């Protein structure tokens, strides 16, 4: 096996609930890949790209990843979520997806939509999450246009997810909604306190953030066909990793 | 207009978030009809059938309901949820659904699945929620079999939702999953304290109930392709009505 068949894996965990987005609540395993082409100011998985998690990165083959998933999850799961970092950086993740499909496992992907991979077409639940202004990133509309057009044309099961921290982000979400009116759009209230260690204190804060976003969306005449969701895992377990 | 063209309406409210089930988070208006063929021990809308809300029932035509929806929601919504009670008791709700579709509004239905109506086929997001043992009800499997078969055959967008309070309910959910392995299944942690008036106290309790259900489902090898969700509206607003 050459290095080309190995993937930088940051963590593998589960089964747990998917806490956000289009498959919220789904019993799933997570495979978190290392590396990202972005560096969002509020990233809740910055250890995947800022160097702090470097020592945890393992170079695994698709077969090794599958074997670890089954060692952890046994016969209790039927769904795996690929998250990052940005898993789309990895050219050959189709190898992993094929092995999982062979075992009857569905596969979800979370990616910002900054680049296209043909293996997106094999994904069962695809979330594109263009980053709003508060992230400090500049999403490339032209690339996102192409991705959305391709996924729509090929009738794939995908959605857009925008994390919202403030009014500027909310205006950005409105722009996404206007630009892709037929795409499922999920708005997610952001976690602005990644350092808080007391889950009860964090919960109170997150609840208020979510309620604010709900209220703003309810009052809006432009944000109509949208879903507004929190991050259930943060409500349950705070800022803890690997749950 | 004869009495046949009027519907017993308990409340109309929104826009708000759908707090549970297959369209969780969706911005929606609610139309709650009065009357139910069940009397679940823990029903969170018992006022629709136990007599306590009798004075609030209004007999409205479909056009009057639509006009009230637009008076409340203006141009800010594109989705209406029909809930109860059991809206399936009403033979001619297709009149309301057609008027809403004419305005470009999608329509969701929440019903226990105790009886079939041809207008189910016009529903965009259909939730069947057979009641577990803790409700005190006995769901009729034969009827549910027919409903699921028909909705599947006609390729409708529907899901099953089971509220879970205890281990017996969990076993019942497992039975539902085995019986309808290809149906989307949502498990929802029950609210066992409908009298609590302090949202903060209730929230703590609901969180623990949800975490218990998550844990039990994660440990299960039979409950695989499921979603586990709370009731977001109860987390946000407690036992308050009309939100």
Interface residues (C-beta under 8 A of the other chain):
Chain A: X14 X15 X16 X17 X23 X24 X25 X26 X27 X74 X75 X76 X77 X78 X79 X106 X186 X203 X207 X210 X211 X214 X217 X218 X219 X220 X221 X223 X224 X225 X226 X227 X228 X229 X230 X232 X235 X236
Chain B: X14 X15 X16 X17 X23 X24 X25 X26 X27 X74 X75 X76 X77 X78 X79 X106 X186 X203 X207 X210 X211 X214 X217 X218 X219 X220 X221 X223 X224 X225 X226 X227 X228 X229 X230 X232 X235 X236
